[in-house]
């Protein structure tokens, strides 16, 4: 089912938003200073081409450790990203979602665009994994938090 969803997504317009991510990535790469953002653009652009069965998750939540992208530097990077590109990519995804919601058949695609719009705003510190991996990481984190709460009480 994921393959069918990804195929339909790609041919019915997902290719345009994926290319938008890659174009922004090329511009970021050309600036040299924007290379960290360019990498994120290419990863999320690939995700935008074929989003079904995948999910964005914080690397801190997935790996249980902080890195440059999930630290204060990542926050600063996300603020810079938001001002220069994030708002525009998010707007493209929201407009695409509205177009998808215009038909009943397009509702699942509209939902995907809204998820991608959220990622567009603050992508630094995020990684793309299979839905099962993201669910397992969240389950593990919940179990650890529960164990910590029991231990502290």
C-alpha positions in Angstrom: 0.0 0.0 0.0 2.9 2.4 0.8 4.3 1.8 -2.7 1.0 2.7 -4.3 0.6 5.8 -2.1 4.2 6.9 -2.9 3.7 6.4 -6.6 0.4 8.3 -6.7 1.9 11.0 -4.5 4.9 11.4 -6.8 3.0 11.6 -10.1 0.2 13.8 -8.7 2.4 16.6 -7.5 4.8 15.4 -4.8 7.6 15.7 -7.3 7.1 19.5 -7.4 7.6 20.1 -3.7 10.5 17.6 -3.6 12.1 19.6 -6.4 11.4 22.8 -4.4 13.4 21.3 -1.5 16.3 20.4 -3.7 16.3 23.8 -5.4 16.5 25.5 -2.0 19.3 22.9 -1.1 21.3 23.9 -4.2 21.0 27.6 -3.3 22.1 26.9 0.3 25.0 24.8 -1.0 26.2 27.5 -3.3 26.5 30.0 -0.4 29.0 27.7 1.3 27.7 28.9 4.7 24.4 27.1 4.0 25.9 23.7 3.5 24.5 22.3 6.7 21.0 23.4 5.6 21.6 22.1 2.1 22.2 18.6 3.5 18.9 18.8 5.4 17.2 20.0 2.2 18.3 17.0 0.2 17.3 14.5 2.9 13.9 16.1 3.4 13.5 16.5 -0.4 14.0 12.8 -0.8 11.4 12.3 2.0 9.1 14.7 0.2 9.3 12.6 -3.0 8.2 9.4 -1.2 6.7 10.2 2.2 4.5 7.3 2.9 6.0 4.8 5.3 8.5 7.2 6.6 8.5 9.8 9.4 10.6 12.6 10.7 11.8 12.3 14.3 14.3 14.3 16.4 17.7 12.8 16.4 17.8 13.4 20.2 14.6 11.4 20.6 15.9 8.6 18.3 19.6 8.3 19.5 19.1 9.4 23.1 22.0 11.9 22.9 22.4 15.5 21.9 24.4 16.6 18.8 25.1 19.9 17.1 21.7 19.9 15.4 19.7 19.2 18.5 21.7 21.7 20.7 21.5 25.5 21.0 23.3 25.7 17.6 20.5 23.7 16.1 17.9 26.1 17.5 19.8 29.1 16.1 20.1 27.2 12.8 16.4 26.6 12.7 15.6 30.3 13.4 17.8 31.3 10.5 16.3 28.6 8.3 12.7 29.7 9.3 13.5 33.3 8.2 15.1 32.5 4.8 13.5 29.3 3.5 11.3 27.5 6.1 8.3 29.8 5.9 8.3 29.6 2.0 8.5 25.8 1.8 5.9 25.5 4.5 3.6 27.9 2.6 4.1 25.7 -0.5 3.1 22.6 1.4 0.1 24.3 3.0 -1.1 25.5 -0.4 -0.6 22.0 -1.8 -2.6 20.6 1.1 -5.5 22.9 0.4 -5.5 21.8 -3.2 -5.5 18.2 -2.1 -8.3 18.7 0.4 -10.5 20.1 -2.4 -11.1 16.5 -3.4 -12.0 13.6 -1.1 -9.5 11.4 -2.8 -6.7 13.9 -2.1 -7.2 14.1 1.7 -4.4 11.6 2.6 -2.1 13.6 0.4 -3.2 16.9 2.1 -2.4 15.4 5.5 1.1 14.5 4.3 1.6 18.0 3.0 0.6 19.4 6.4 3.2 17.1 8.1 5.8 18.2 5.6 4.8 21.9 6.3 5.6 21.3 10.0 9.0 19.8 9.2 9.7 22.7 6.8 9.6 25.2 9.6 12.3 23.7 11.8 14.2 20.8 10.0 17.6 21.0 11.7 18.0 18.2 14.2 15.4 16.0 12.5 16.1 12.7 10.7 13.9 10.5 8.5 13.3 6.9 9.5 10.7 4.2 8.8 7.5 4.6 10.8 8.2 1.4 12.7 11.6 2.7 13.9 10.1 6.0 15.0 7.3 4.1 16.9 9.9 1.9 18.6 12.0 4.9 19.6 9.0 6.6 21.1 7.9 3.4 22.9 11.3 3.0 24.4 11.4 6.6 25.5 8.0 6.3 27.1 9.1 3.1 29.0 12.2 4.8 30.2 10.3 7.8 31.4 7.8 5.6 33.2 10.6 3.6 34.8 12.3 6.9 36.0 9.0 8.1 37.4 8.5 4.9 39.3 12.1 5.0 40.6 11.7 8.6 41.8 8.4 8.0 43.7 
